[in-house]
Amino acid sequence: MKALVSTASPADASDQDTRGRGPLVQTSLTEVPSPVGKDLPPHHLCIKVEYSSLNYKDALGVTGTGAIFKKLPMVGGIDLAGQILATPASGTDAGFTVGQKVVVTGCGLGEVRDGGYAEYAVEDAKNVVPLPPELSPREAMILGTAGFTAALALKRMEVNGQRPDRGPIVVTGASGGVGQFAVELFARRGYEVLAVSGKNQSDAVVRRLIGLGARRVLAPEDLEQSSRPLEKARFGGIVDNVGGKLLANLIPQVDLWGNVCCIGLAESSELHTTVMPLILRGVSLLGVSSNNTPWAWRTEIWQELATRLKPGDLEGYVHSEVGLEAVVSTGRALLGRQIAGRVIVRIS
Ligand SMILES: NC(=O)c1ccc[n+]([C@@H]2O[C@H](COP(=O)([O-])OP(=O)(O)OC[C@H]3O[C@@H](n4cnc5c(N)ncnc54)[C@H](OP(=O)(O)O)[C@@H]3O)[C@@H](O)[C@H]2O)c1
């Protein structure tokens, strides 16, 4: 079968990535042994992959910019959706059947073991979610880890008391995959959303974010002014995709009992702040790990994404649909901040 395989580059002086985080990888479209017709490990399913997607983490991995792969060679792709081709002779606890449509996001896929950039995948049933009938595999991959994570952030924040009357929600990295979904999901739940985007000079991006429900689109520079532990309280909460200075400058501006949901590190993995907003305003710093979300929450969130939370115009999120051969070059463009929205990867 065809797979996009990342292998270690030949070791030489140029073998360190620019952030010094391990060896560079080379990624190429390769013919590899197919699992079709082979015995499956207990509780594993053989899935014919129809679509995958390109997330920030995938881009770091396939371009060798970040040490995403825990071993090499590795087939990347942290998301996949498709159809079950074979079940183990012993069956599975969840009762999966041949022909059933399924989705897998995270759970170590495309990091710890081979992921969605291949015609077939063998995956432990405990990570596999039955695809709700309201979503096609393609639609599931338009959402992918990005849509799932935005919905998870909404859930985390509301479980922790976030409400529209607590003030506006700031979404950073707003033109990205997680960012766009967060803008729409929070706006539809009745929150006033302030989108922060480095692409705020682009009319198309601003129109898109306003169309998704943002009240305003701000430049990161408009917000990077805080130098004190507490500033005037302006925001009800934050959905943050970028980390670093921008996040540090937003936290002192969050109002009483607001939630700061940390999702990403597109700017930096560092966060220099004080405990003052936490101890004087009751602000909560919440983490989100889409990779490690328990199965019960996974199935619940996918069900909600297929129904109550399903975006009105999923196609509008698609920046591009590419084949496996274009994943690496598109990954470079994504890391270069040239992409707004979702890249889906057509497999079969
Ligand atoms: N915790 C989790 O479970 C989880 C799940 C999914 C994703 N993530 C993380 O969340 C972040 C967003 O993921 P994604 O898939 O939505 O990526 P994406 O589509 O590439 O979006 C990232 C956005 O961040 C902004 N950005 C990019 N480079 C930046 C930089 N150097 N400085 C400041 N902002 C920058 C850009 O938005 P603007 O140009 O509009 O500012 C970009 O569109 C990534 O860090 C990803 O690793 C975490």
The ligand as a Gaussian input file, in Angstrom:
#p B3LYP/6-31G(d) Opt

LIG

0 1
 N       -3.766000      20.824000      23.231000
 C       -4.280000      20.127000      22.243000
 O       -4.888000      19.078000      22.434000
 C       -4.155000      20.647000      20.838000
 C       -4.997000      20.176000      19.826000
 C       -4.904000      20.766000      18.549000
 C       -3.955000      21.749000      18.313000
 N       -3.121000      22.122000      19.302000
 C       -2.150000      23.213000      19.109000
 O       -2.921000      24.380000      18.878000
 C       -2.265000      25.247000      17.964000
 C       -3.168000      25.494000      16.774000
 O       -3.308000      24.290000      16.027000
 P       -3.954000      24.306000      14.573000
 O       -3.971000      22.913000      14.088000
 O       -5.180000      25.130000      14.599000
 O       -2.811000      25.088000      13.764000
 P       -2.948000      26.111000      12.536000
 O       -4.136000      25.770000      11.718000
 O       -1.615000      26.173000      11.922000
 O       -3.252000      27.482000      13.286000
 C       -2.284000      28.073000      14.124000
 C       -2.503000      29.561000      14.089000
 O       -1.655000      30.160000      15.066000
 C       -1.162000      31.380000      14.561000
 N        0.306000      31.295000      14.488000
 C        1.058000      30.508000      13.720000
 N        2.367000      30.717000      13.919000
 C        2.434000      31.657000      14.862000
 C        3.493000      32.318000      15.506000
 N        4.756000      32.044000      15.209000
 N        3.213000      33.246000      16.436000
 C        1.936000      33.528000      16.741000
 N        0.871000      32.927000      16.153000
 C        1.129000      32.014000      15.235000
 C       -1.747000      31.575000      13.198000
 O       -2.945000      32.313000      13.361000
 P       -3.067000      33.870000      12.990000
 O       -2.201000      34.067000      11.793000
 O       -4.528000      34.043000      12.738000
 O       -2.588000      34.625000      14.182000
 C       -2.107000      30.184000      12.767000
 O       -3.144000      30.168000      11.837000
 C       -0.951000      24.539000      17.622000
 O        0.073000      24.991000      18.494000
 C       -1.263000      23.069000      17.897000
 O       -0.100000      22.338000      18.164000
 C       -3.199000      21.592000      20.554000

